[in-house]
Amino acid sequence: MQVIRASELFQNIKSIDNNEFEQSSNINLDFSNIDYIDLKAVTTLLNIQKVALLNNKAISISNVNPNISKMLDVTGLTKTFANVAVSNPIKRK
């Protein structure tokens, strides 16, 4: 199982070049092969979202596994990001 922790997420975000950040209007976080995110990673996502909004940027999340998508839906976090693209979405009856 692939887990993303806040420290890993923060390290990946820190590695983005400032010029790249300034020139982009949308920042995509690819969650391919991520099965679980911890609570600190969720908090880090919210902090990243705040910084992005202050800089007129939009955050989108792609390749979200259905379990993470459900957690984002339940907590209302799906609404805070520009787009959350679910890979192999759960079919609801």
N, C-alpha and C positions, 0 to 999 in steps of 0.2 A: 504494500500500500504506500502510495506517495503522499506525504504530508507536507504542507507548507506552514512554516512557523513565521512569526512576525520578524524575527531576525533575518531569515532568508529573504523574505519579501522586501524588507528595508534595504538589505545589501543590494538586491537587484535594482531597486529604485535608485539608490545612490549611484549605481554604475551608469545611469543615463547621463549622457553629456549635456551640459547646460545649453549649448547651442541647439542640440537636438530637441530639448525640451522647449526652448523658446520658439523654435520654428514650427513645432507641431501644434495643431489646434485640437487634436484628439490623441489620447494616449491609450493604447490597447494593452491590457494585461492578459497574457495567454495562460490559461489554466489547464493546458493539455497535461494529461497524466497526473493531475492533482486530485486525490480522492478525499482529502480532508484538510480543513484549515482550522487552526486553533483560534480561541477567542482573542488573543493578542494580535493575530493576523487580521482579524475583522476590525479591531480598533485601529490598526495600522492602515488598513484600507480606507477607513473613514478619515483619518488624518491626511492621507494622500489626496483624498477627494476634496478636503477643505483647501489644501494648498493649490490644487488644480483650479478650483472655482475662483480663488483669489487671483489667479493668473489667467482667467478666461479660457481655461482648458476644460475638456470633457474627458472623463475616464470611461472606457468601455472594457468589458471583460468578455473574452471569447473562450470557447471550448470548455465551458463549465460543465462538470459532471452533474447528473440529475440530483444527487444528494446534496451537493453544495448549493445548487440552484434552489432546492426546496428550503434549505436553511436561510438563504438570502431572501426568499419570498416571505417566510414566516416572520423574520425579523424586520421586514420592510426595507431591507437594504437594496433590493432590486430597483426600487424607485429612485435611489440616490445616485445611481450611475447612468451614464448616457445610454448604454446598451449592455445587456447581459445575454450572450449567445450560448444556449445550452447545446451540448453535443449529445446526441441520442436522447432526446427528451422523454420523460416518463409520459406514457399515454394515459390520460385521465378519462375515466368512464362517466 
